Amino acid sequence: MLDKRFIRENPDAVKDAVRVKGIDLDVDELLDLDRDSRKLQHELDEAQARKKSSSKEFARADEGRRAELRAEHETLDTHLRTLREQLAETNEKLQGLLLLTPPSHGRTPRSGPTNPRT
């Protein structure tokens, strides 16, 4: 399996390797899923930061503001749940495609006299 960063930085080389080895893998789809995964993770991180900030404000707020913040928390919780589900689904698909990538020759341990993994 290849590293996601390597695939992002060398898509043409990966496409060539997939073609030469006869692997049924759409590298562009893999790259799209990787981009989606990173975007969703960023959105999730931002939403979690907003909730944390809102929670700190809640501790200092008066009763009227707390009611508003409770409603915001419910909305944020729903949004966070949705983002987590989307991220899990995207990562599952991405992982399935990553498992199809050919091994990297320069990074895979070789068997032989210097490597007892034979």
C-alpha positions as CSV (number, residue, x, y, z in Angstrom):
1,M,0.0,0.0,0.0
2,L,1.3,3.4,-0.9
3,D,1.3,6.5,1.4
4,K,-1.4,9.0,0.6
5,R,1.1,11.8,0.4
6,F,3.2,9.9,-2.1
7,I,0.1,9.4,-4.2
8,R,-0.9,13.1,-4.0
9,E,2.7,14.1,-5.0
10,N,3.2,11.5,-7.7
11,P,-0.2,10.8,-9.3
12,D,1.2,10.1,-12.8
13,A,3.8,7.6,-11.5
14,V,1.0,5.8,-9.5
15,K,-1.2,5.7,-12.5
16,D,1.6,4.2,-14.5
17,A,2.4,1.6,-11.9
18,V,-1.3,0.7,-11.6
19,R,-1.6,0.3,-15.4
20,V,1.6,-1.8,-15.7
21,K,0.6,-4.1,-12.9
22,G,-2.9,-4.5,-14.3
23,I,-4.6,-3.3,-11.1
24,D,-8.2,-2.2,-11.4
25,L,-7.9,1.1,-9.5
26,D,-9.1,4.6,-10.4
27,V,-6.3,6.8,-9.0
28,D,-8.4,10.0,-9.7
29,E,-11.2,8.6,-7.6
30,L,-8.7,7.8,-4.8
31,L,-7.3,11.4,-5.0
32,D,-10.9,12.8,-4.9
33,L,-11.7,10.8,-1.8
34,D,-8.4,11.9,-0.2
35,R,-9.3,15.5,-0.9
36,D,-12.8,15.0,0.5
37,S,-11.5,13.3,3.6
38,R,-9.1,16.1,4.3
39,K,-11.8,18.7,3.7
40,L,-14.2,16.9,6.0
41,Q,-11.6,16.5,8.7
42,H,-10.9,20.3,8.5
43,E,-14.6,21.1,8.8
44,L,-14.9,18.7,11.8
45,D,-11.9,20.3,13.5
46,E,-13.4,23.8,13.0
47,A,-16.8,22.7,14.3
48,Q,-15.3,21.1,17.4
49,A,-13.3,24.3,18.0
50,R,-16.6,26.3,17.8
51,K,-18.3,24.0,20.2
52,K,-15.4,24.3,22.7
53,S,-15.4,28.1,22.4
54,S,-19.2,28.1,22.9
55,S,-18.9,25.9,25.9
56,K,-16.5,28.3,27.5
57,E,-18.9,31.2,26.8
58,F,-21.7,29.2,28.3
59,A,-19.9,29.0,31.6
60,R,-19.7,32.8,31.8
61,A,-23.1,33.6,30.2
62,D,-26.3,34.8,31.9
63,E,-29.4,32.7,31.8
64,G,-30.8,34.3,28.6
65,R,-27.6,33.8,26.7
66,R,-27.4,30.2,28.0
67,A,-30.7,29.4,26.3
68,E,-29.4,30.6,23.0
69,L,-26.1,28.7,23.4
70,R,-28.0,25.5,24.2
71,A,-29.9,25.8,20.9
72,E,-26.5,26.4,19.1
73,H,-25.0,23.4,20.9
74,E,-27.8,21.2,19.6
75,T,-27.3,22.4,16.1
76,L,-23.5,21.9,16.4
77,D,-24.0,18.4,17.8
78,T,-26.1,17.5,14.8
79,H,-23.6,19.0,12.4
80,L,-20.7,17.2,14.2
81,R,-22.5,13.9,14.1
82,T,-23.1,14.3,10.3
83,L,-19.5,15.3,9.7
84,R,-18.2,12.3,11.6
85,E,-20.5,9.9,9.7
86,Q,-19.5,11.4,6.3
87,L,-15.8,11.3,7.3
88,A,-16.0,7.7,8.4
89,E,-17.8,6.7,5.2
90,T,-15.2,8.6,3.0
91,N,-12.3,7.1,4.9
92,E,-13.6,3.6,4.6
93,K,-13.9,4.0,0.8
94,L,-10.5,5.6,0.7
95,Q,-8.9,2.9,2.7
96,G,-10.4,0.3,0.4
97,L,-8.8,2.0,-2.6
98,L,-5.5,2.5,-0.8
99,L,-5.3,-1.3,-0.2
100,L,-5.4,-1.8,-4.0
101,T,-2.3,0.4,-4.6
102,P,0.9,-1.4,-5.6
103,P,3.6,-1.7,-3.0
104,S,6.4,0.9,-3.2
105,H,9.6,-0.8,-4.3
106,G,11.8,1.7,-2.5
107,R,10.0,1.3,0.8
108,T,9.1,-2.3,1.0
109,P,11.5,-4.6,3.0
110,R,13.2,-7.1,0.7
111,S,13.8,-10.6,1.7
112,G,17.2,-12.1,1.4
113,P,20.5,-12.5,3.3
114,T,20.3,-9.0,4.8
115,N,16.7,-9.3,5.8
116,P,15.7,-12.4,7.8
117,R,12.0,-12.0,6.9
118,T,12.2,-14.7,4.3
